[in-house]
Amino acid sequence: MTEETPGFEEKPDVPSGATPEDAEPKAAPAEGAAPAGDASQDVALVAQLDQARTALGERTADLQRLQAEFQNYRRRVERDRVAVKEIAIANLLTELLPVLDDIGRAREHGELVGGFKSVAESLETVAAKMGLMQFGKEGEPFDPTVHEALMHSYAPDVTETTCVAILQPGYRIGERTIRPARVAVAEPQPGAQTVKAEDAEETAADDKENGGPEEG
């Protein structure tokens, strides 16, 4: 059994050919210093996150565009559906106009009585519910966009072209005219305006000669 000699420290074995620095223990890495591998990994994660955000923005924009296109498609379909419905109703009511004309003539001659009267009024009610409106009245100004003049005359008591008789009523659905009102029109009598103007000038001249109209 050997005894350790006091005052001498035991040194680690150093392989042959090694330098003295190799025999010294290496210092541990400082705490808190991030390894180079962790930093590069963080950069890669940030790049992946940016790429995911970009892809999400593109997909969101695509979804919004598709949603807008779908809403426009629905509006077009609804508009076309309404238009087709209005055309179908207009075609049906146009076919019924001769029947309504017969009912109107029968009413004018006092022939709308009994069961025929009930049927006729029911038909008129149904047509009104479908949006059919009658127009055309005596005394209203002539409008070529909604009136069709079948007869023409002159009258001294009108100041503009006027509907003096409704030969056949007009019908419309909403703002759409499906048949113009067929009317007889009268225009002011030729020269009537000139005569009126001359009479007004003579009256003014007489008032001037007489010192003007008397004041009350």
C-alpha positions, 0 to 999 in steps of 0.5 A: 500500500503506497502513501501519497506524498504531501504537497504534490497534486496528482496531474492527469495523464497526458498522452504522449505527443500532446501539447500542454494546452491539451492537458488543461480542462476546456471551459464550459460554454457561457450560459445564455448564448444561443447555438448557431443551429437554433438561430437558423431554425428560428429564421426558417420558422419565421419564413414559413410563417410569412409564407403561410400568412401570404397563402392565407391572404390569397385564399381569403381573397379568392373566397371573397371573389367567389362569394361576390360572383355568387351573389351577382349570379343570384341577383341575375337569376332573380332578375331573370326570373322576375322578367320571365314572370312579367312577360308571361303575365303580360302575354296572358293579359294581352290575350284577355284584352278582347274579352275585357273590351267586350265586357266594357261594351256590354256594360255601356249598353246595359247588357251586363246583367245576371250571371254574366255580370258576376263572371265579368266582374270576377275576371276583371278582379283577377286581371287587376290582381295580376297588375293590369291597370286601365287608363285613358280619360276624356279631356286629358292631353294627348300623349303619343307615347300612351295614346293612339289617335284614330280620329282627328278634329278641331274644336274652338274650346281646346288650347292643346291637342286633347283626347275628346273621346276614348274609343278603346281604353289602354292597359298597362302593367306597372310602367309597361304599356301593353296597349295604348289607349285609342282615342279621338283627338281635337286640336285648337281651331285654326286661327282661334289663337290669332283672333283671341290675340287680336281681341286682346290687342283691341281691348288694350287699345280701347283701355288706353284711349279711355284713360285705362280701366276705371279704378274701383 
